[in-house]
């Protein structure tokens, strides 16, 4: 039986990753606070050196390897951001990194991976295909496989985000974050609820291909078709042999919502117009959920994890089209 993760693991992760990972700022959103009659805070993990929160878990996972594993190198599969994070940390730590992605990964993330120093492998039409290739390379080349979410060191690393939220705003009572494989929600949940069990944690996925939400509804991990989305970082399955994140999401997440593509588009443009930042669809889904599901936040102290900023020109143009706005209307 595997040992349960604790808040102590998150503290250890924070000590390990200090120096490579930013303690990201948490700023008050005046526009959202006025709109919803609440105190809305933005946890800006889009400001990490690789543009996304994934650097936390990737760095902690690499630092947990033994010297022999570091020397042989590692392999992962990714929708883009985790691979980029692993490549960045690997470059700084002197660890060779191979990243397997599918053809669904946007061009901007593909090019960023090519420039990262990682050995990039494009294989298949979905994340599951890329994962099969990553495991093949693990076996063939003797590489250490680093899962993008279903791994205790990755989860503990992502949990440092929750630790920072509670230290910055200890009275926060509601936190929104994107939900994909569950690494972020699992880490957040462990951190937040270990400190204050009353904090409510909400996960948000795109409408189609929401693997974790479909798995939770079924009571066990299930496969779902992976489709293109403005929230491309939330794509992919959770693995039928999921060992960590399914159970932790089931335990810690209070509510989960799906949001439509048009609502994600409007949320992306909200961040551009009102918060003066360009973020990915996955970073905007919390705002989209409040709007689409007409959630009552009056009087609440709410944090939104702004998880990444690696938005392609093509995805931004599609967001503008769905929101009925010209791509250059903001200039």
SVG drawing of the C-alpha trace seen along z (x, -y; Angstrom):
<svg xmlns="http://www.w3.org/2000/svg" viewBox="-27 -50 52 52">
<polyline fill="none" stroke="black" stroke-width="0.4" points="0.0,0.0 1.4,-3.4 2.1,-6.0 -0.3,-8.9 1.0,-12.4 1.0,-15.0 1.5,-18.7 5.1,-17.9 5.7,-16.6 4.7,-20.0 7.0,-21.8 9.8,-19.5 9.0,-20.3 9.1,-24.0 12.5,-23.7 13.8,-21.7 12.5,-23.9 13.4,-27.3 15.7,-29.2 14.3,-27.5 10.6,-28.2 9.0,-31.6 7.0,-32.3 4.3,-33.8 2.4,-37.0 -1.2,-37.1 -3.0,-40.2 -6.5,-41.5 -8.7,-41.7 -10.6,-45.0 -12.8,-44.2 -13.9,-40.8 -14.4,-41.9 -16.8,-44.7 -18.6,-42.4 -19.3,-39.7 -19.4,-41.7 -16.6,-39.6 -12.9,-39.8 -11.3,-38.1 -7.6,-37.3 -5.5,-36.1 -2.6,-33.6 -0.3,-34.5 1.5,-31.3 1.5,-32.4 4.6,-34.4 6.7,-31.3 9.8,-31.2 8.2,-28.7 4.9,-30.5 2.9,-27.9 2.5,-26.3 3.9,-23.0 7.4,-24.1 6.7,-23.4 6.0,-19.7 8.5,-19.1 11.4,-20.6 10.4,-18.6 10.2,-15.4 13.7,-15.8 15.2,-16.7 13.8,-13.5 15.8,-11.3 18.9,-9.4 22.3,-10.2 22.1,-7.2 18.6,-8.2 19.8,-11.8 22.7,-10.6 20.5,-8.4 17.9,-11.1 14.1,-11.2 11.1,-11.0 7.6,-12.3 4.5,-12.9 2.8,-16.3 0.2,-18.6 3.0,-21.2 3.5,-23.0 4.8,-20.1 7.3,-19.1 8.5,-22.6 8.8,-22.8 10.7,-19.5 13.1,-20.6 13.7,-23.9 14.5,-22.3 16.5,-19.5 18.7,-22.1 19.4,-23.9 20.1,-20.6 22.1,-18.9 19.5,-16.1 18.7,-15.0 15.0,-15.3 12.9,-13.6 9.3,-14.9 6.6,-13.0 3.7,-15.1 0.8,-14.4 -0.2,-16.3 -2.9,-18.2 -0.3,-20.3 -0.4,-23.9 2.4,-25.1 3.6,-27.7 4.2,-25.0 5.9,-22.8 8.3,-25.5 9.0,-26.4 9.8,-22.7 12.1,-22.6 13.9,-25.6 14.1,-24.2 16.9,-21.8 14.7,-18.7 14.6,-15.8 11.1,-16.3 9.1,-13.3 5.7,-14.0 3.7,-10.8 0.0,-10.1 -3.2,-12.1 -3.9,-12.2 -2.1,-12.3 -2.6,-8.6 -0.7,-7.9 2.2,-10.1 2.2,-8.3 2.5,-4.9 5.6,-6.2 7.1,-7.7 6.8,-4.3 8.4,-2.6 11.3,-5.0 11.6,-4.4 11.9,-0.7 14.2,-0.9 16.6,-3.5 16.4,-3.0 15.1,-6.4 13.2,-7.4 9.6,-8.1 8.2,-11.3 4.4,-11.4 2.9,-14.9 0.4,-14.6 0.0,-11.1 3.1,-11.1 3.6,-12.0 6.6,-14.3 4.8,-16.1 1.6,-16.5 3.7,-17.8 5.4,-20.3 2.1,-21.6 0.9,-21.8 3.4,-24.6 1.0,-26.8 -1.7,-26.2 0.7,-26.7 1.5,-30.2 -2.2,-31.0 -2.8,-30.3 0.3,-32.2 -0.6,-35.2 -4.4,-35.2 -5.1,-33.0 -8.8,-34.0 -9.5,-32.7 -12.5,-30.5 -12.9,-29.4 -10.3,-28.5 -10.9,-27.8 -8.4,-25.9 -8.3,-24.1 -8.9,-20.4 -7.2,-18.0 -5.2,-15.0 -5.7,-16.3 -2.1,-17.1 -2.9,-20.7 -6.2,-20.0 -4.7,-17.2 -1.8,-19.3 -4.0,-22.3 -6.5,-20.2 -3.8,-18.7 -2.3,-22.1 -5.5,-24.1 -7.5,-21.6 -4.5,-20.5 -4.3,-24.2 -8.0,-25.0 -10.5,-22.1 -13.3,-24.7 -11.7,-26.1 -13.8,-25.1 -12.0,-23.8 -13.6,-24.0 -12.1,-22.3 -13.1,-23.4 -12.8,-21.6 -13.8,-22.2 -17.1,-20.7 -15.7,-18.0 -13.0,-15.6 -13.2,-16.3 -11.6,-13.0 -11.4,-13.6 -15.0,-14.8 -16.2,-11.8 -14.1,-9.5 -15.5,-11.0 -19.0,-10.6 -18.3,-6.9 -16.6,-6.2 -13.4,-5.0 -11.0,-6.2 -12.5,-6.1 -11.2,-6.9 -12.8,-9.9 -12.0,-11.1 -9.5,-13.9 -10.7,-16.9 -9.2,-20.3 -10.1,-23.1 -9.2,-26.7 -8.2,-25.1 -5.7,-22.8 -3.7,-22.3 -6.6,-20.5 -6.8,-17.8 -5.9,-14.2 -6.9,-11.2 -6.1,-10.5 -4.9,-6.9 -6.9,-3.8 -4.3,-2.8 -4.3,-6.1 -2.6,-5.7 -2.8,-9.1 -4.8,-12.0 -8.1,-10.3 -8.4,-9.4 -7.0,-12.7 -9.4,-14.7 -12.3,-12.6 -11.3,-13.4 -10.4,-17.1 -12.4,-18.7 -15.7,-20.0 -17.3,-20.8 -16.5,-20.4 -17.8,-22.3 -17.6,-22.1 -17.5,-25.3 -18.3,-25.9 -15.7,-27.1 -17.4,-30.4 -17.4,-31.1 -13.7,-30.2 -13.2,-32.7 -14.9,-35.5 -12.9,-34.7 -9.6,-34.9 -10.7,-38.3 -11.6,-39.4 -8.1,-38.8 -6.7,-40.8 -9.1,-43.8 -9.5,-44.0 -6.5,-42.3 -4.1,-43.4 -2.6,-39.9 -2.8,-37.3 -3.5,-33.9 -4.3,-30.4 -7.8,-29.0 -6.9,-26.7 -6.0,-29.7 -9.3,-31.4 -11.7,-28.5 -12.4,-29.5 -13.8,-32.9 -15.7,-31.1 -17.3,-28.8 -18.6,-31.6 -20.1,-33.4 -21.6,-30.3 -23.0,-28.7 -24.1,-32.0 -22.3,-31.2 -23.0,-33.5 -19.7,-34.7 -21.1,-37.7 -19.2,-38.2 -16.7,-35.4 -12.9,-35.6 -12.0,-33.9 -8.7,-32.9 -8.3,-31.9 -5.2,-30.0 -4.0,-31.7 -2.2,-28.6 -0.4,-29.6 0.1,-32.2 1.4,-30.0 -1.4,-31.0 -0.8,-30.5 -1.8,-33.2 -4.2,-30.7 -5.9,-29.9 -6.2,-33.7 -7.7,-34.3 -10.2,-31.5 -11.1,-33.0 -11.8,-36.3 -14.0,-34.7 -16.0,-32.8 -16.4,-36.0 -17.4,-38.0 -14.4,-40.4 -11.8,-41.3 -8.3,-40.0 -6.9,-43.6 -9.9,-45.3 -7.9,-45.7 -5.1,-47.7"/>
</svg>
